[in-house]
Amino acid sequence: MTEDIRKPVVASVFYPEDKLNLKRMIKTFLSNVPSDITEFLIKSNIDNIFGLIVPHAGYVYSGQVASFGYSLINEKSFDTVVLIGPSHRTYFEGFSLCRFKAYGTPFGEIPIDTKFSEALIKNGGGIFDYLDSAHTFEHSIEVQLPFLYSTLINNFEIVPIVMGEQSYENAVAGASVIAETLKETDKSALFIISTDLSHYHSDEMARELDDRFMKILSSMNAKKLIETVNQGDVEACGAGPVAVFIEIAKKMGKNNIKNLVYKNSGETSGDYSRVVGYLSSVIW
């Protein structure tokens, strides 16, 4: 790898670093997804999906939940995958792109769609800019890549976007730029939105908070989602990216959503006193 490659930083921590074990783990996750989920697109006469909302914790805890979403794109092709995740380490006001040429994974490197990134900056009026430091140690984007590598069958590119300030105004502004840029390209695009839900509550409290999140999400009301998070009635570290995605989807006429599965970490760890919530959803 060279300095042009964003190196994996949570391999061996969030997911196996060894590509054979990683491949086996993801294959097992996908095989465990019920047939009513994997056949959802066919049964619903859906030609293609617009994007997924998936968690970004360690695979032991959230990998099976993420697989419900990724099962819907298994053996499919997209030219560009736009990934939007929250910033856990670096504060900034707008949206961060990076100057890396590719993201590294245990399976190999995934190239970045630099033309799309440049178009976002051109159309963004300062909302989008390069900030490599926001990407270097950020896991919310990285953990999605082995799933993409394992499911999509073509040589796709990615547009990794890390969101800074998660205000509704920022979400609307960012969504407008992304939708405008998307309309300028003839490439097929998929969105991957990265978020976990409530953190470190009891199982009962987590389910109450997360059920409220899912109900708001199902209404595709980005403003209410951000307001409810700000009020403390809902928790999601990636609420901003989710709000951006909702606004983009509505601008592009993608008004259908389905929450595929919800679980929390207690179901894996056995500790139900302090859990983290995970959700997979699809928009088409």
C-alpha positions in Angstrom: 0.0 0.0 0.0 1.1 3.6 -0.6 0.3 6.9 1.0 -2.5 7.2 -1.6 -4.3 4.4 0.2 -6.4 4.8 3.3 -5.3 1.9 5.4 -7.7 -0.2 7.5 -7.5 0.8 11.1 -10.1 -1.4 12.8 -9.2 -4.7 11.1 -8.6 -7.3 13.8 -10.6 -5.2 16.2 -14.0 -4.8 14.5 -13.7 -7.6 12.0 -11.1 -10.3 11.2 -7.9 -9.0 9.6 -7.3 -12.4 7.9 -9.2 -12.4 4.6 -10.1 -16.1 4.8 -11.7 -15.8 8.2 -13.4 -12.5 7.2 -14.8 -14.1 4.1 -16.2 -17.1 6.1 -17.7 -14.7 8.7 -19.5 -12.6 6.1 -20.7 -15.7 4.1 -22.1 -17.1 7.4 -23.9 -13.9 8.2 -25.5 -13.8 4.7 -26.5 -17.4 4.8 -28.3 -16.8 8.1 -30.6 -14.1 6.6 -34.1 -15.5 6.3 -35.4 -16.2 2.8 -38.3 -13.6 3.1 -35.6 -10.9 3.3 -33.4 -12.2 0.5 -36.4 -12.6 -1.7 -37.9 -9.3 -0.7 -37.0 -7.4 -4.0 -38.4 -10.2 -6.2 -41.6 -10.6 -4.2 -42.2 -6.8 -4.1 -41.4 -6.3 -7.8 -38.6 -3.9 -7.0 -36.0 -3.6 -9.8 -33.3 -2.0 -7.7 -32.8 -0.3 -4.4 -31.6 3.2 -3.7 -29.7 2.5 -0.5 -29.3 0.9 2.9 -29.0 2.1 6.4 -26.7 -0.3 8.3 -24.8 -0.4 11.6 -21.1 0.0 12.1 -20.1 -1.8 15.3 -17.9 -4.8 15.6 -19.1 -7.6 13.4 -19.6 -10.0 16.4 -22.3 -7.6 17.6 -23.8 -5.9 14.4 -22.5 -8.0 11.5 -25.6 -10.2 11.3 -27.9 -7.1 11.4 -25.9 -5.5 8.6 -26.2 -8.6 6.6 -29.9 -8.3 6.3 -29.3 -5.1 4.3 -26.4 -6.4 2.3 -28.3 -9.5 1.3 -30.4 -7.3 -0.9 -27.4 -6.3 -3.0 -25.8 -9.7 -3.1 -24.6 -10.4 -6.6 -25.7 -7.0 -7.9 -23.8 -4.3 -9.7 -23.4 -0.6 -9.1 -20.9 1.8 -10.6 -20.5 4.0 -7.6 -21.3 3.5 -3.9 -21.8 6.7 -1.9 -21.1 6.0 1.8 -22.1 8.6 4.4 -21.1 8.1 8.0 -20.7 10.2 11.2 -17.4 11.6 12.5 -16.5 10.0 15.8 -13.1 11.6 16.3 -13.0 14.9 14.4 -15.3 17.9 14.6 -16.0 20.0 11.6 -19.0 21.9 10.2 -19.6 20.4 6.7 -18.9 17.2 4.9 -15.5 15.7 4.6 -14.1 14.0 1.4 -10.6 12.6 1.2 -7.7 12.8 -1.2 -6.9 9.1 -0.9 -7.1 7.3 -4.2 -8.5 4.1 -2.6 -9.6 2.5 0.7 -7.7 -0.6 1.7 -9.5 -3.7 2.9 -8.2 -7.2 3.8 -9.6 -8.3 0.4 -7.9 -5.6 -1.6 -8.2 -1.9 -2.4 -11.5 -0.2 -3.4 -10.9 2.8 -5.7 -12.5 6.2 -4.9 -14.6 7.9 -7.5 -12.5 11.0 -7.5 -14.6 12.7 -10.3 -17.8 12.4 -8.2 -15.9 13.8 -5.2 -14.6 16.7 -7.2 -18.1 17.4 -8.5 -19.4 17.5 -4.9 -16.8 20.2 -4.1 -17.6 22.1 -7.2 -21.3 22.0 -6.6 -21.1 22.4 -2.8 -20.3 26.0 -2.3 -18.0 25.2 0.6 -20.1 22.6 2.3 -17.9 19.8 0.9 -14.2 19.8 1.3 -11.2 17.5 1.6 -10.3 16.6 5.2 -8.2 13.5 5.2 -7.9 13.5 9.0 -11.6 12.9 9.3 -11.2 9.6 7.4 -7.9 8.3 8.7 -9.2 6.8 11.9 -13.0 6.8 11.2 -14.6 3.3 11.4 -18.1 4.1 10.3 -17.1 3.9 6.6 -14.4 1.3 6.9 -16.6 -1.5 8.4 -19.0 -1.3 5.4 -16.3 -2.1 2.8 -15.8 -5.8 3.4 -19.5 -6.3 3.0 -19.6 -4.4 -0.2 -16.5 -6.3 -1.5 -18.3 -9.6 -0.6 -21.7 -8.8 -2.2 -21.3 -6.6 -5.3 -20.0 -8.5 -8.3 -18.5 -5.7 -10.4 -15.5 -3.4 -10.1 -17.2 -0.5 -8.3 -15.9 2.7 -6.9 -16.8 4.5 -3.7 -17.4 8.0 -2.5 -16.7 8.0 1.2 -18.3 11.0 3.0 -17.9 11.8 6.7 -20.5 14.2 8.1 -19.4 16.8 10.7 -22.1 18.9 12.3 -25.3 16.9 12.3 -27.8 19.8 12.1 -31.0 19.6 10.0 -29.8 22.6 8.0 -26.5 20.9 7.2 -28.4 17.7 6.2 -30.7 19.6 3.8 -27.8 21.5 2.3 -25.7 18.4 1.9 -28.5 16.4 0.4 -29.2 19.1 -2.2 -25.6 19.0 -3.4 -25.4 15.2 -3.5 -28.7 15.0 -5.4 -27.6 17.6 -7.9 -24.3 15.8 -8.4 -26.1 12.5 -8.8 -28.3 13.9 -11.5 -25.2 15.0 -13.5 -23.8 11.5 -13.7 -24.8 8.6 -15.8 -23.4 6.0 -13.4 -25.6 3.7 -11.3 -25.3 4.6 -7.7 -26.0 3.0 -4.3 -26.1 4.7 -1.0 -24.8 3.1 2.2 -25.7 5.1 5.4 -23.8 4.1 8.5 -25.3 4.5 12.0 -25.8 2.7 15.3 -28.8 3.5 17.5 -29.0 4.0 21.3 -26.0 3.5 23.4 -25.5 1.9 26.9 -29.0 1.8 28.2 -30.9 -1.2 29.6 -32.5 -3.5 27.0 -35.9 -2.2 27.9 -34.9 1.5 27.6 -32.9 0.8 24.4 -35.9 -0.8 22.7 -38.1 2.1 23.7 -35.7 4.7 22.2 -34.9 2.6 19.1 -38.6 1.8 18.4 -39.2 5.6 18.4 -36.3 6.0 16.0 -37.7 3.4 13.6 -41.2 4.9 13.6 -39.8 8.3 12.7 -37.5 6.8 10.1 -40.5 5.0 8.6 -42.3 8.3 8.1 -39.1 9.6 6.3 -39.3 12.8 8.3 -35.7 14.0 8.5 -36.5 17.2 10.4 -38.4 15.4 13.1 -35.6 12.9 13.3 -33.0 15.5 14.1 -35.3 17.4 16.4 -36.1 14.3 18.4 -32.4 13.4 18.7 -31.6 16.9 19.9 -34.4 16.6 22.5 -32.8 13.4 23.7 -35.8 11.3 22.9 -33.9 9.2 20.3 -30.3 8.3 20.0 -28.3 7.6 16.8 -24.7 8.5 16.3 -25.4 8.7 12.5 -28.7 10.6 12.7 -27.3 13.3 10.5 -26.3 10.9 7.7 -29.7 9.3 7.9 -31.4 12.7 7.6 -29.2 13.4 4.6 -30.2 10.1 3.0 -33.9 10.8 3.6 -33.7 14.2 2.0 -31.8 12.8 -1.0 -34.2 10.0 -1.5 -37.2 12.3 -1.4 -35.5 14.6 -4.0 -34.9 11.6 -6.2 -38.5 10.3 -5.9 -37.5 7.3 -3.7 -40.2 7.3 -1.1 -40.4 3.7 0.0 -38.7 2.4 3.1 -38.6 -0.9 5.0 -37.0 -1.6 8.4 -35.5 -5.1 7.9 -34.3 -6.1 11.3 -33.5 -4.7 14.7 -31.3 -6.2 17.4 -29.1 -5.0 20.2 -25.7 -6.0 21.6 -27.3 -7.8 24.6 -28.5 -10.6 22.3 -24.9 -11.4 21.5 -23.1 -10.5 24.8 -25.8 -11.7 27.2 -25.4 -8.4 29.1 -28.7 -6.6 28.8 -27.9 -3.9 31.3 -25.9 -1.7 28.8 -26.7 -2.4 25.2 -26.2 -0.7 21.8 -29.0 -0.8 19.2 -28.5 -1.9 15.6 -30.8 -1.6 12.6 -30.9 -2.5 8.9 -33.3 -0.6 6.6 -33.7 -0.2 2.9 -35.0 2.7 0.7 -36.2 2.3 -2.9 
